[in-house]
Amino acid sequence: MKRFALAALMFAASAAPLAALAAVVDPSMIPDGTYIVKVEKVQDPLHLVVMMQNGVETTLVAKNTPFSAVKANDTLKISLVKGLVPVFAIQ
């Protein structure tokens, strides 16, 4: 019984990173519109890793305005057009 529990624990621990990766979505697959997002990581002035309100994680790409004023844990209101962010506002 202990071996089974240990094996189940090892499997769960190894499957957890795979489950986390399953929630990452390509921004071009998200319908165009206005969204509220929370910044998880600023990769560079043109790329942000964000968590959307529905729990989906994605990497956003700036189109016209760079994300230079954005910091981790900021909440943004973004417009998404064909997978790119032409405008945003820090809330």
VENKA-V913170 format. One record per pair of residues at least 24 apart in sequence whose C-alpha atoms are under 7 Angstrom apart, sorted by the first residue. I is the first residue (numbers start at 1). J is the second residue. Records with the same first field share a line. If there is no record, write none. Layout:
# VENKA-V913170
I->J, J
This chain:
# VENKA-V913170
23->56, 57
24->56, 57, 58
25->56, 57, 58
26->58
27->58, 59, 60, 83
28->82, 83
30->83
32->80, 81, 82
33->79, 80, 81
34->77, 78, 79, 80
35->77, 78, 79
36->76, 77, 78
37->75, 76, 77
38->73, 74, 75, 76
39->72, 73, 74, 75
40->72, 73
41->72
42->71, 72
60->84, 85
61->85
62->86
